[in-house]
């Protein structure tokens, strides 16, 4: 799970640097029961569309293959937030 959390964070940062024109990024990771909850939020231009291209689809595929969940909220001109829940210690 550590590798998946690192991958999600680094991919989100790379996408932000490449597309978002952001000045600030918040990264939060915390344990909630048997889950690692991770969020990456920026103050950029928003408008990321998971269905256009392979980057965000690949990210979602990786998270879901591990039994996790991903939510991407990226409305145009309202920044982007990626929230991920990954199972901890479940033998995955």
Secondary structure, DSSP 8 states (H G I E B T S, - for coil): -HHHHHHHHHHHHHHIIIII--S-EEEEEEEETTEEEEEEEE-S-----TTSSSHHHHHHHHHHHTT-EEEEE--TTS-EEEEEEEE-SS--
